[in-house]
């Protein structure tokens, strides 16, 4: 095995490059959620607890970081500060498929919706 040695300048450059990549990876979820939230309030003129449904597949004009062109999206924002906890009730999707995940602002899964969900849809 060949051991490669680096001088301090090369180590510094590699550290900066690694940190730049890590910042992009860690920042991507919150940047995406921020873009969706801004569009929710600004473009859809929605308010907290409103539900926005994209009736068409996403295309290049949608500025989220990870759009899926074969899915229809449902998006909503709620604020627990003034009124406390929020209960979300999703009725059974009769004659249609409803699949998804409820995510927090860092796009970490909170609960699955549909057949993969706790109540199996």
Secondary structure, DSSP 8 states (H G I E B T S, - for coil): -------HHHHHHHHHHHHHHHHHHHHHHHHHHHHHHHHHHHTS---TT-EEE--S---TT---TT--TT---EEE---HHHH----------TTS---EEEE-TT--EEEEESTTSTT--
